């Protein structure tokens, strides 16, 4: 006599969702989750802009002192060329003329125009403001070594106002080196500060709430 239960081995009938085979799960909705306290860059996806390269522990990839110096030296070489070009028309100019007295086997007086240095300093502030304050957050030197400056904490773009203040303070500290020895010590302290700071910040980073990160290009 045939088993009326509908199964060859007997037992209660099977209903959808029961037994060994499970119905396929739908993918979770919503944006992907990022490490606690971090946010993705708003411009990481479109246009091949650089995106953050988080370390294995999910921490913020603060740029090391050595890499920051590498990017700084590239920008410095660019502006040494600018100063050299500006020096040609101001070579015999009396604009912002400075006098130096040298005592080496007699007193020697030399004069030179500070105009090329002043103009190049203004150009550097504009250069750093436009490039660091824009979507990329990178000067040419920073692009070359894979760095990006962002706001501390939120990792948002710096913005032009904050980038201007940061570049201005950096230029003031650098210029003080040419005026007094104490100023040079302050500038040197600013440059060396990332060696012991937990977020690898310079003094001009701390003054305007910025950090510099290692990044990787998306395309």
MODELLER restraints for C-alpha pairs under 7 A, 6 or more apart:
rsr = mdl.restraints
at = mdl.atoms
rsr.add(forms.Gaussian(group=physical.xy_distance, feature=features.Distance(at['CA:17:A'], at['CA:23:A']), mean=6.23, stdev=0.5))
rsr.add(forms.Gaussian(group=physical.xy_distance, feature=features.Distance(at['CA:35:A'], at['CA:58:A']), mean=5.86, stdev=0.5))
rsr.add(forms.Gaussian(group=physical.xy_distance, feature=features.Distance(at['CA:38:A'], at['CA:154:A']), mean=6.81, stdev=0.5))
rsr.add(forms.Gaussian(group=physical.xy_distance, feature=features.Distance(at['CA:39:A'], at['CA:154:A']), mean=6.79, stdev=0.5))
rsr.add(forms.Gaussian(group=physical.xy_distance, feature=features.Distance(at['CA:39:A'], at['CA:155:A']), mean=6.73, stdev=0.5))
rsr.add(forms.Gaussian(group=physical.xy_distance, feature=features.Distance(at['CA:41:A'], at['CA:51:A']), mean=6.66, stdev=0.5))
rsr.add(forms.Gaussian(group=physical.xy_distance, feature=features.Distance(at['CA:41:A'], at['CA:156:A']), mean=6.66, stdev=0.5))
rsr.add(forms.Gaussian(group=physical.xy_distance, feature=features.Distance(at['CA:43:A'], at['CA:49:A']), mean=6.48, stdev=0.5))
rsr.add(forms.Gaussian(group=physical.xy_distance, feature=features.Distance(at['CA:44:A'], at['CA:50:A']), mean=5.95, stdev=0.5))
rsr.add(forms.Gaussian(group=physical.xy_distance, feature=features.Distance(at['CA:44:A'], at['CA:51:A']), mean=4.88, stdev=0.5))
rsr.add(forms.Gaussian(group=physical.xy_distance, feature=features.Distance(at['CA:48:A'], at['CA:217:A']), mean=6.58, stdev=0.5))
rsr.add(forms.Gaussian(group=physical.xy_distance, feature=features.Distance(at['CA:48:A'], at['CA:218:A']), mean=5.07, stdev=0.5))
rsr.add(forms.Gaussian(group=physical.xy_distance, feature=features.Distance(at['CA:48:A'], at['CA:219:A']), mean=4.56, stdev=0.5))
rsr.add(forms.Gaussian(group=physical.xy_distance, feature=features.Distance(at['CA:49:A'], at['CA:136:A']), mean=6.73, stdev=0.5))
rsr.add(forms.Gaussian(group=physical.xy_distance, feature=features.Distance(at['CA:49:A'], at['CA:217:A']), mean=6.26, stdev=0.5))
rsr.add(forms.Gaussian(group=physical.xy_distance, feature=features.Distance(at['CA:49:A'], at['CA:218:A']), mean=6.31, stdev=0.5))
rsr.add(forms.Gaussian(group=physical.xy_distance, feature=features.Distance(at['CA:50:A'], at['CA:215:A']), mean=5.90, stdev=0.5))
rsr.add(forms.Gaussian(group=physical.xy_distance, feature=features.Distance(at['CA:50:A'], at['CA:216:A']), mean=5.36, stdev=0.5))
rsr.add(forms.Gaussian(group=physical.xy_distance, feature=features.Distance(at['CA:50:A'], at['CA:217:A']), mean=4.22, stdev=0.5))
rsr.add(forms.Gaussian(group=physical.xy_distance, feature=features.Distance(at['CA:50:A'], at['CA:218:A']), mean=5.81, stdev=0.5))
rsr.add(forms.Gaussian(group=physical.xy_distance, feature=features.Distance(at['CA:51:A'], at['CA:215:A']), mean=5.55, stdev=0.5))
rsr.add(forms.Gaussian(group=physical.xy_distance, feature=features.Distance(at['CA:51:A'], at['CA:216:A']), mean=5.60, stdev=0.5))
rsr.add(forms.Gaussian(group=physical.xy_distance, feature=features.Distance(at['CA:51:A'], at['CA:217:A']), mean=6.18, stdev=0.5))
rsr.add(forms.Gaussian(group=physical.xy_distance, feature=features.Distance(at['CA:51:A'], at['CA:218:A']), mean=6.55, stdev=0.5))
rsr.add(forms.Gaussian(group=physical.xy_distance, feature=features.Distance(at['CA:52:A'], at['CA:214:A']), mean=6.67, stdev=0.5))
rsr.add(forms.Gaussian(group=physical.xy_distance, feature=features.Distance(at['CA:52:A'], at['CA:215:A']), mean=4.56, stdev=0.5))
rsr.add(forms.Gaussian(group=physical.xy_distance, feature=features.Distance(at['CA:52:A'], at['CA:216:A']), mean=6.28, stdev=0.5))
rsr.add(forms.Gaussian(group=physical.xy_distance, feature=features.Distance(at['CA:53:A'], at['CA:61:A']), mean=6.61, stdev=0.5))
rsr.add(forms.Gaussian(group=physical.xy_distance, feature=features.Distance(at['CA:53:A'], at['CA:214:A']), mean=6.51, stdev=0.5))
rsr.add(forms.Gaussian(group=physical.xy_distance, feature=features.Distance(at['CA:53:A'], at['CA:215:A']), mean=5.20, stdev=0.5))
rsr.add(forms.Gaussian(group=physical.xy_distance, feature=features.Distance(at['CA:53:A'], at['CA:216:A']), mean=5.92, stdev=0.5))
rsr.add(forms.Gaussian(group=physical.xy_distance, feature=features.Distance(at['CA:54:A'], at['CA:60:A']), mean=5.92, stdev=0.5))
rsr.add(forms.Gaussian(group=physical.xy_distance, feature=features.Distance(at['CA:54:A'], at['CA:61:A']), mean=5.58, stdev=0.5))
rsr.add(forms.Gaussian(group=physical.xy_distance, feature=features.Distance(at['CA:55:A'], at['CA:61:A']), mean=6.11, stdev=0.5))
rsr.add(forms.Gaussian(group=physical.xy_distance, feature=features.Distance(at['CA:61:A'], at['CA:213:A']), mean=5.48, stdev=0.5))
rsr.add(forms.Gaussian(group=physical.xy_distance, feature=features.Distance(at['CA:61:A'], at['CA:214:A']), mean=5.63, stdev=0.5))
rsr.add(forms.Gaussian(group=physical.xy_distance, feature=features.Distance(at['CA:62:A'], at['CA:199:A']), mean=6.13, stdev=0.5))
rsr.add(forms.Gaussian(group=physical.xy_distance, feature=features.Distance(at['CA:62:A'], at['CA:200:A']), mean=6.23, stdev=0.5))
rsr.add(forms.Gaussian(group=physical.xy_distance, feature=features.Distance(at['CA:62:A'], at['CA:212:A']), mean=6.02, stdev=0.5))
rsr.add(forms.Gaussian(group=physical.xy_distance, feature=features.Distance(at['CA:62:A'], at['CA:213:A']), mean=4.50, stdev=0.5))
rsr.add(forms.Gaussian(group=physical.xy_distance, feature=features.Distance(at['CA:62:A'], at['CA:214:A']), mean=6.20, stdev=0.5))
rsr.add(forms.Gaussian(group=physical.xy_distance, feature=features.Distance(at['CA:63:A'], at['CA:147:A']), mean=6.99, stdev=0.5))
rsr.add(forms.Gaussian(group=physical.xy_distance, feature=features.Distance(at['CA:63:A'], at['CA:200:A']), mean=6.56, stdev=0.5))
rsr.add(forms.Gaussian(group=physical.xy_distance, feature=features.Distance(at['CA:63:A'], at['CA:212:A']), mean=5.74, stdev=0.5))
rsr.add(forms.Gaussian(group=physical.xy_distance, feature=features.Distance(at['CA:63:A'], at['CA:213:A']), mean=4.83, stdev=0.5))
rsr.add(forms.Gaussian(group=physical.xy_distance, feature=features.Distance(at['CA:63:A'], at['CA:214:A']), mean=5.25, stdev=0.5))
rsr.add(forms.Gaussian(group=physical.xy_distance, feature=features.Distance(at['CA:64:A'], at['CA:200:A']), mean=6.48, stdev=0.5))
rsr.add(forms.Gaussian(group=physical.xy_distance, feature=features.Distance(at['CA:65:A'], at['CA:194:A']), mean=5.63, stdev=0.5))
rsr.add(forms.Gaussian(group=physical.xy_distance, feature=features.Distance(at['CA:65:A'], at['CA:195:A']), mean=5.87, stdev=0.5))
rsr.add(forms.Gaussian(group=physical.xy_distance, feature=features.Distance(at['CA:65:A'], at['CA:200:A']), mean=6.90, stdev=0.5))
rsr.add(forms.Gaussian(group=physical.xy_distance, feature=features.Distance(at['CA:67:A'], at['CA:145:A']), mean=6.78, stdev=0.5))
rsr.add(forms.Gaussian(group=physical.xy_distance, feature=features.Distance(at['CA:71:A'], at['CA:141:A']), mean=4.16, stdev=0.5))
rsr.add(forms.Gaussian(group=physical.xy_distance, feature=features.Distance(at['CA:71:A'], at['CA:142:A']), mean=4.93, stdev=0.5))
rsr.add(forms.Gaussian(group=physical.xy_distance, feature=features.Distance(at['CA:71:A'], at['CA:144:A']), mean=6.87, stdev=0.5))
rsr.add(forms.Gaussian(group=physical.xy_distance, feature=features.Distance(at['CA:71:A'], at['CA:145:A']), mean=5.93, stdev=0.5))
rsr.add(forms.Gaussian(group=physical.xy_distance, feature=features.Distance(at['CA:72:A'], at['CA:141:A']), mean=6.17, stdev=0.5))
rsr.add(forms.Gaussian(group=physical.xy_distance, feature=features.Distance(at['CA:74:A'], at['CA:141:A']), mean=4.92, stdev=0.5))
rsr.add(forms.Gaussian(group=physical.xy_distance, feature=features.Distance(at['CA:75:A'], at['CA:140:A']), mean=6.64, stdev=0.5))
rsr.add(forms.Gaussian(group=physical.xy_distance, feature=features.Distance(at['CA:75:A'], at['CA:141:A']), mean=5.11, stdev=0.5))
rsr.add(forms.Gaussian(group=physical.xy_distance, feature=features.Distance(at['CA:79:A'], at['CA:120:A']), mean=6.91, stdev=0.5))
rsr.add(forms.Gaussian(group=physical.xy_distance, feature=features.Distance(at['CA:82:A'], at['CA:120:A']), mean=6.62, stdev=0.5))
rsr.add(forms.Gaussian(group=physical.xy_distance, feature=features.Distance(at['CA:83:A'], at['CA:116:A']), mean=5.70, stdev=0.5))
rsr.add(forms.Gaussian(group=physical.xy_distance, feature=features.Distance(at['CA:83:A'], at['CA:117:A']), mean=6.38, stdev=0.5))
rsr.add(forms.Gaussian(group=physical.xy_distance, feature=features.Distance(at['CA:83:A'], at['CA:120:A']), mean=6.06, stdev=0.5))
rsr.add(forms.Gaussian(group=physical.xy_distance, feature=features.Distance(at['CA:86:A'], at['CA:116:A']), mean=5.27, stdev=0.5))
rsr.add(forms.Gaussian(group=physical.xy_distance, feature=features.Distance(at['CA:87:A'], at['CA:116:A']), mean=5.61, stdev=0.5))
rsr.add(forms.Gaussian(group=physical.xy_distance, feature=features.Distance(at['CA:90:A'], at['CA:113:A']), mean=6.65, stdev=0.5))
rsr.add(forms.Gaussian(group=physical.xy_distance, feature=features.Distance(at['CA:93:A'], at['CA:113:A']), mean=6.46, stdev=0.5))
rsr.add(forms.Gaussian(group=physical.xy_distance, feature=features.Distance(at['CA:94:A'], at['CA:113:A']), mean=6.23, stdev=0.5))
rsr.add(forms.Gaussian(group=physical.xy_distance, feature=features.Distance(at['CA:95:A'], at['CA:113:A']), mean=5.93, stdev=0.5))
rsr.add(forms.Gaussian(group=physical.xy_distance, feature=features.Distance(at['CA:95:A'], at['CA:115:A']), mean=6.41, stdev=0.5))
rsr.add(forms.Gaussian(group=physical.xy_distance, feature=features.Distance(at['CA:96:A'], at['CA:113:A']), mean=5.41, stdev=0.5))
rsr.add(forms.Gaussian(group=physical.xy_distance, feature=features.Distance(at['CA:96:A'], at['CA:114:A']), mean=5.38, stdev=0.5))
rsr.add(forms.Gaussian(group=physical.xy_distance, feature=features.Distance(at['CA:96:A'], at['CA:115:A']), mean=5.82, stdev=0.5))
rsr.add(forms.Gaussian(group=physical.xy_distance, feature=features.Distance(at['CA:97:A'], at['CA:111:A']), mean=6.53, stdev=0.5))
rsr.add(forms.Gaussian(group=physical.xy_distance, feature=features.Distance(at['CA:97:A'], at['CA:112:A']), mean=5.47, stdev=0.5))
rsr.add(forms.Gaussian(group=physical.xy_distance, feature=features.Distance(at['CA:97:A'], at['CA:113:A']), mean=4.23, stdev=0.5))
rsr.add(forms.Gaussian(group=physical.xy_distance, feature=features.Distance(at['CA:97:A'], at['CA:114:A']), mean=6.02, stdev=0.5))
rsr.add(forms.Gaussian(group=physical.xy_distance, feature=features.Distance(at['CA:98:A'], at['CA:111:A']), mean=5.45, stdev=0.5))
rsr.add(forms.Gaussian(group=physical.xy_distance, feature=features.Distance(at['CA:98:A'], at['CA:112:A']), mean=5.44, stdev=0.5))
rsr.add(forms.Gaussian(group=physical.xy_distance, feature=features.Distance(at['CA:98:A'], at['CA:113:A']), mean=6.01, stdev=0.5))
rsr.add(forms.Gaussian(group=physical.xy_distance, feature=features.Distance(at['CA:98:A'], at['CA:114:A']), mean=6.62, stdev=0.5))
rsr.add(forms.Gaussian(group=physical.xy_distance, feature=features.Distance(at['CA:99:A'], at['CA:109:A']), mean=6.86, stdev=0.5))
rsr.add(forms.Gaussian(group=physical.xy_distance, feature=features.Distance(at['CA:99:A'], at['CA:110:A']), mean=5.72, stdev=0.5))
rsr.add(forms.Gaussian(group=physical.xy_distance, feature=features.Distance(at['CA:99:A'], at['CA:111:A']), mean=4.36, stdev=0.5))
rsr.add(forms.Gaussian(group=physical.xy_distance, feature=features.Distance(at['CA:99:A'], at['CA:112:A']), mean=6.70, stdev=0.5))
rsr.add(forms.Gaussian(group=physical.xy_distance, feature=features.Distance(at['CA:100:A'], at['CA:109:A']), mean=5.62, stdev=0.5))
rsr.add(forms.Gaussian(group=physical.xy_distance, feature=features.Distance(at['CA:100:A'], at['CA:110:A']), mean=5.12, stdev=0.5))
rsr.add(forms.Gaussian(group=physical.xy_distance, feature=features.Distance(at['CA:100:A'], at['CA:111:A']), mean=6.10, stdev=0.5))
rsr.add(forms.Gaussian(group=physical.xy_distance, feature=features.Distance(at['CA:101:A'], at['CA:107:A']), mean=6.74, stdev=0.5))
rsr.add(forms.Gaussian(group=physical.xy_distance, feature=features.Distance(at['CA:101:A'], at['CA:108:A']), mean=5.72, stdev=0.5))
rsr.add(forms.Gaussian(group=physical.xy_distance, feature=features.Distance(at['CA:101:A'], at['CA:109:A']), mean=4.64, stdev=0.5))
rsr.add(forms.Gaussian(group=physical.xy_distance, feature=features.Distance(at['CA:101:A'], at['CA:110:A']), mean=6.51, stdev=0.5))
rsr.add(forms.Gaussian(group=physical.xy_distance, feature=features.Distance(at['CA:102:A'], at['CA:108:A']), mean=4.92, stdev=0.5))
rsr.add(forms.Gaussian(group=physical.xy_distance, feature=features.Distance(at['CA:102:A'], at['CA:109:A']), mean=6.22, stdev=0.5))
rsr.add(forms.Gaussian(group=physical.xy_distance, feature=features.Distance(at['CA:121:A'], at['CA:171:A']), mean=6.74, stdev=0.5))
rsr.add(forms.Gaussian(group=physical.xy_distance, feature=features.Distance(at['CA:125:A'], at['CA:164:A']), mean=6.74, stdev=0.5))
rsr.add(forms.Gaussian(group=physical.xy_distance, feature=features.Distance(at['CA:125:A'], at['CA:167:A']), mean=5.31, stdev=0.5))
rsr.add(forms.Gaussian(group=physical.xy_distance, feature=features.Distance(at['CA:125:A'], at['CA:168:A']), mean=5.94, stdev=0.5))
rsr.add(forms.Gaussian(group=physical.xy_distance, feature=features.Distance(at['CA:128:A'], at['CA:139:A']), mean=6.36, stdev=0.5))
rsr.add(forms.Gaussian(group=physical.xy_distance, feature=features.Distance(at['CA:128:A'], at['CA:167:A']), mean=6.01, stdev=0.5))
rsr.add(forms.Gaussian(group=physical.xy_distance, feature=features.Distance(at['CA:129:A'], at['CA:160:A']), mean=5.86, stdev=0.5))
rsr.add(forms.Gaussian(group=physical.xy_distance, feature=features.Distance(at['CA:129:A'], at['CA:163:A']), mean=4.88, stdev=0.5))
rsr.add(forms.Gaussian(group=physical.xy_distance, feature=features.Distance(at['CA:129:A'], at['CA:164:A']), mean=4.76, stdev=0.5))
rsr.add(forms.Gaussian(group=physical.xy_distance, feature=features.Distance(at['CA:129:A'], at['CA:167:A']), mean=6.51, stdev=0.5))
rsr.add(forms.Gaussian(group=physical.xy_distance, feature=features.Distance(at['CA:130:A'], at['CA:160:A']), mean=6.70, stdev=0.5))
rsr.add(forms.Gaussian(group=physical.xy_distance, feature=features.Distance(at['CA:131:A'], at['CA:137:A']), mean=5.86, stdev=0.5))
rsr.add(forms.Gaussian(group=physical.xy_distance, feature=features.Distance(at['CA:131:A'], at['CA:138:A']), mean=5.57, stdev=0.5))
rsr.add(forms.Gaussian(group=physical.xy_distance, feature=features.Distance(at['CA:131:A'], at['CA:139:A']), mean=5.42, stdev=0.5))
rsr.add(forms.Gaussian(group=physical.xy_distance, feature=features.Distance(at['CA:132:A'], at['CA:138:A']), mean=4.99, stdev=0.5))
rsr.add(forms.Gaussian(group=physical.xy_distance, feature=features.Distance(at['CA:132:A'], at['CA:139:A']), mean=6.21, stdev=0.5))
rsr.add(forms.Gaussian(group=physical.xy_distance, feature=features.Distance(at['CA:132:A'], at['CA:149:A']), mean=6.60, stdev=0.5))
rsr.add(forms.Gaussian(group=physical.xy_distance, feature=features.Distance(at['CA:132:A'], at['CA:158:A']), mean=6.99, stdev=0.5))
rsr.add(forms.Gaussian(group=physical.xy_distance, feature=features.Distance(at['CA:132:A'], at['CA:163:A']), mean=5.96, stdev=0.5))
rsr.add(forms.Gaussian(group=physical.xy_distance, feature=features.Distance(at['CA:133:A'], at['CA:158:A']), mean=5.36, stdev=0.5))
rsr.add(forms.Gaussian(group=physical.xy_distance, feature=features.Distance(at['CA:133:A'], at['CA:159:A']), mean=4.32, stdev=0.5))
rsr.add(forms.Gaussian(group=physical.xy_distance, feature=features.Distance(at['CA:133:A'], at['CA:160:A']), mean=4.19, stdev=0.5))
rsr.add(forms.Gaussian(group=physical.xy_distance, feature=features.Distance(at['CA:133:A'], at['CA:163:A']), mean=5.07, stdev=0.5))
rsr.add(forms.Gaussian(group=physical.xy_distance, feature=features.Distance(at['CA:134:A'], at['CA:159:A']), mean=6.39, stdev=0.5))
rsr.add(forms.Gaussian(group=physical.xy_distance, feature=features.Distance(at['CA:134:A'], at['CA:160:A']), mean=6.83, stdev=0.5))
rsr.add(forms.Gaussian(group=physical.xy_distance, feature=features.Distance(at['CA:135:A'], at['CA:157:A']), mean=6.44, stdev=0.5))
rsr.add(forms.Gaussian(group=physical.xy_distance, feature=features.Distance(at['CA:137:A'], at['CA:148:A']), mean=5.40, stdev=0.5))
rsr.add(forms.Gaussian(group=physical.xy_distance, feature=features.Distance(at['CA:137:A'], at['CA:149:A']), mean=5.30, stdev=0.5))
rsr.add(forms.Gaussian(group=physical.xy_distance, feature=features.Distance(at['CA:137:A'], at['CA:150:A']), mean=6.76, stdev=0.5))
rsr.add(forms.Gaussian(group=physical.xy_distance, feature=features.Distance(at['CA:137:A'], at['CA:157:A']), mean=6.73, stdev=0.5))
rsr.add(forms.Gaussian(group=physical.xy_distance, feature=features.Distance(at['CA:138:A'], at['CA:147:A']), mean=6.82, stdev=0.5))
rsr.add(forms.Gaussian(group=physical.xy_distance, feature=features.Distance(at['CA:138:A'], at['CA:148:A']), mean=5.19, stdev=0.5))
rsr.add(forms.Gaussian(group=physical.xy_distance, feature=features.Distance(at['CA:138:A'], at['CA:149:A']), mean=6.51, stdev=0.5))
rsr.add(forms.Gaussian(group=physical.xy_distance, feature=features.Distance(at['CA:142:A'], at['CA:148:A']), mean=6.50, stdev=0.5))
rsr.add(forms.Gaussian(group=physical.xy_distance, feature=features.Distance(at['CA:146:A'], at['CA:214:A']), mean=5.84, stdev=0.5))
rsr.add(forms.Gaussian(group=physical.xy_distance, feature=features.Distance(at['CA:146:A'], at['CA:215:A']), mean=5.49, stdev=0.5))
rsr.add(forms.Gaussian(group=physical.xy_distance, feature=features.Distance(at['CA:146:A'], at['CA:216:A']), mean=6.55, stdev=0.5))
rsr.add(forms.Gaussian(group=physical.xy_distance, feature=features.Distance(at['CA:147:A'], at['CA:212:A']), mean=6.45, stdev=0.5))
rsr.add(forms.Gaussian(group=physical.xy_distance, feature=features.Distance(at['CA:147:A'], at['CA:213:A']), mean=5.48, stdev=0.5))
rsr.add(forms.Gaussian(group=physical.xy_distance, feature=features.Distance(at['CA:147:A'], at['CA:214:A']), mean=4.74, stdev=0.5))
rsr.add(forms.Gaussian(group=physical.xy_distance, feature=features.Distance(at['CA:147:A'], at['CA:215:A']), mean=5.68, stdev=0.5))
rsr.add(forms.Gaussian(group=physical.xy_distance, feature=features.Distance(at['CA:148:A'], at['CA:212:A']), mean=5.42, stdev=0.5))
rsr.add(forms.Gaussian(group=physical.xy_distance, feature=features.Distance(at['CA:148:A'], at['CA:213:A']), mean=5.29, stdev=0.5))
rsr.add(forms.Gaussian(group=physical.xy_distance, feature=features.Distance(at['CA:148:A'], at['CA:214:A']), mean=6.55, stdev=0.5))
rsr.add(forms.Gaussian(group=physical.xy_distance, feature=features.Distance(at['CA:148:A'], at['CA:215:A']), mean=6.64, stdev=0.5))
rsr.add(forms.Gaussian(group=physical.xy_distance, feature=features.Distance(at['CA:149:A'], at['CA:210:A']), mean=6.59, stdev=0.5))
rsr.add(forms.Gaussian(group=physical.xy_distance, feature=features.Distance(at['CA:149:A'], at['CA:211:A']), mean=5.64, stdev=0.5))
rsr.add(forms.Gaussian(group=physical.xy_distance, feature=features.Distance(at['CA:149:A'], at['CA:212:A']), mean=4.29, stdev=0.5))
rsr.add(forms.Gaussian(group=physical.xy_distance, feature=features.Distance(at['CA:149:A'], at['CA:213:A']), mean=6.34, stdev=0.5))
rsr.add(forms.Gaussian(group=physical.xy_distance, feature=features.Distance(at['CA:150:A'], at['CA:156:A']), mean=5.70, stdev=0.5))
rsr.add(forms.Gaussian(group=physical.xy_distance, feature=features.Distance(at['CA:150:A'], at['CA:157:A']), mean=5.19, stdev=0.5))
rsr.add(forms.Gaussian(group=physical.xy_distance, feature=features.Distance(at['CA:150:A'], at['CA:158:A']), mean=5.13, stdev=0.5))
rsr.add(forms.Gaussian(group=physical.xy_distance, feature=features.Distance(at['CA:150:A'], at['CA:210:A']), mean=5.53, stdev=0.5))
rsr.add(forms.Gaussian(group=physical.xy_distance, feature=features.Distance(at['CA:150:A'], at['CA:211:A']), mean=5.61, stdev=0.5))
rsr.add(forms.Gaussian(group=physical.xy_distance, feature=features.Distance(at['CA:150:A'], at['CA:212:A']), mean=6.34, stdev=0.5))
rsr.add(forms.Gaussian(group=physical.xy_distance, feature=features.Distance(at['CA:151:A'], at['CA:157:A']), mean=6.26, stdev=0.5))
rsr.add(forms.Gaussian(group=physical.xy_distance, feature=features.Distance(at['CA:151:A'], at['CA:158:A']), mean=5.34, stdev=0.5))
rsr.add(forms.Gaussian(group=physical.xy_distance, feature=features.Distance(at['CA:151:A'], at['CA:209:A']), mean=5.92, stdev=0.5))
rsr.add(forms.Gaussian(group=physical.xy_distance, feature=features.Distance(at['CA:151:A'], at['CA:210:A']), mean=4.36, stdev=0.5))
rsr.add(forms.Gaussian(group=physical.xy_distance, feature=features.Distance(at['CA:151:A'], at['CA:211:A']), mean=6.12, stdev=0.5))
rsr.add(forms.Gaussian(group=physical.xy_distance, feature=features.Distance(at['CA:152:A'], at['CA:209:A']), mean=5.32, stdev=0.5))
rsr.add(forms.Gaussian(group=physical.xy_distance, feature=features.Distance(at['CA:152:A'], at['CA:210:A']), mean=4.70, stdev=0.5))
rsr.add(forms.Gaussian(group=physical.xy_distance, feature=features.Distance(at['CA:152:A'], at['CA:211:A']), mean=5.37, stdev=0.5))
rsr.add(forms.Gaussian(group=physical.xy_distance, feature=features.Distance(at['CA:162:A'], at['CA:208:A']), mean=6.38, stdev=0.5))
rsr.add(forms.Gaussian(group=physical.xy_distance, feature=features.Distance(at['CA:166:A'], at['CA:204:A']), mean=5.71, stdev=0.5))
rsr.add(forms.Gaussian(group=physical.xy_distance, feature=features.Distance(at['CA:166:A'], at['CA:205:A']), mean=6.81, stdev=0.5))
rsr.add(forms.Gaussian(group=physical.xy_distance, feature=features.Distance(at['CA:166:A'], at['CA:208:A']), mean=6.07, stdev=0.5))
rsr.add(forms.Gaussian(group=physical.xy_distance, feature=features.Distance(at['CA:169:A'], at['CA:204:A']), mean=6.19, stdev=0.5))
rsr.add(forms.Gaussian(group=physical.xy_distance, feature=features.Distance(at['CA:170:A'], at['CA:204:A']), mean=5.98, stdev=0.5))
rsr.add(forms.Gaussian(group=physical.xy_distance, feature=features.Distance(at['CA:173:A'], at['CA:183:A']), mean=6.72, stdev=0.5))
rsr.add(forms.Gaussian(group=physical.xy_distance, feature=features.Distance(at['CA:173:A'], at['CA:186:A']), mean=6.78, stdev=0.5))
rsr.add(forms.Gaussian(group=physical.xy_distance, feature=features.Distance(at['CA:173:A'], at['CA:187:A']), mean=5.01, stdev=0.5))
rsr.add(forms.Gaussian(group=physical.xy_distance, feature=features.Distance(at['CA:174:A'], at['CA:187:A']), mean=5.63, stdev=0.5))
rsr.add(forms.Gaussian(group=physical.xy_distance, feature=features.Distance(at['CA:176:A'], at['CA:183:A']), mean=4.45, stdev=0.5))
rsr.add(forms.Gaussian(group=physical.xy_distance, feature=features.Distance(at['CA:176:A'], at['CA:184:A']), mean=6.05, stdev=0.5))
rsr.add(forms.Gaussian(group=physical.xy_distance, feature=features.Distance(at['CA:177:A'], at['CA:183:A']), mean=4.79, stdev=0.5))
rsr.add(forms.Gaussian(group=physical.xy_distance, feature=features.Distance(at['CA:177:A'], at['CA:184:A']), mean=3.64, stdev=0.5))
rsr.add(forms.Gaussian(group=physical.xy_distance, feature=features.Distance(at['CA:177:A'], at['CA:187:A']), mean=6.70, stdev=0.5))
rsr.add(forms.Gaussian(group=physical.xy_distance, feature=features.Distance(at['CA:190:A'], at['CA:202:A']), mean=5.31, stdev=0.5))
rsr.add(forms.Gaussian(group=physical.xy_distance, feature=features.Distance(at['CA:190:A'], at['CA:203:A']), mean=5.08, stdev=0.5))
rsr.add(forms.Gaussian(group=physical.xy_distance, feature=features.Distance(at['CA:191:A'], at['CA:202:A']), mean=6.18, stdev=0.5))
rsr.add(forms.Gaussian(group=physical.xy_distance, feature=features.Distance(at['CA:193:A'], at['CA:201:A']), mean=6.63, stdev=0.5))
rsr.add(forms.Gaussian(group=physical.xy_distance, feature=features.Distance(at['CA:193:A'], at['CA:202:A']), mean=5.21, stdev=0.5))
rsr.add(forms.Gaussian(group=physical.xy_distance, feature=features.Distance(at['CA:193:A'], at['CA:203:A']), mean=6.86, stdev=0.5))
rsr.add(forms.Gaussian(group=physical.xy_distance, feature=features.Distance(at['CA:194:A'], at['CA:200:A']), mean=3.95, stdev=0.5))
rsr.add(forms.Gaussian(group=physical.xy_distance, feature=features.Distance(at['CA:194:A'], at['CA:201:A']), mean=4.98, stdev=0.5))
rsr.add(forms.Gaussian(group=physical.xy_distance, feature=features.Distance(at['CA:194:A'], at['CA:202:A']), mean=5.57, stdev=0.5))
rsr.add(forms.Gaussian(group=physical.xy_distance, feature=features.Distance(at['CA:201:A'], at['CA:211:A']), mean=5.95, stdev=0.5))
rsr.add(forms.Gaussian(group=physical.xy_distance, feature=features.Distance(at['CA:205:A'], at['CA:211:A']), mean=6.14, stdev=0.5))
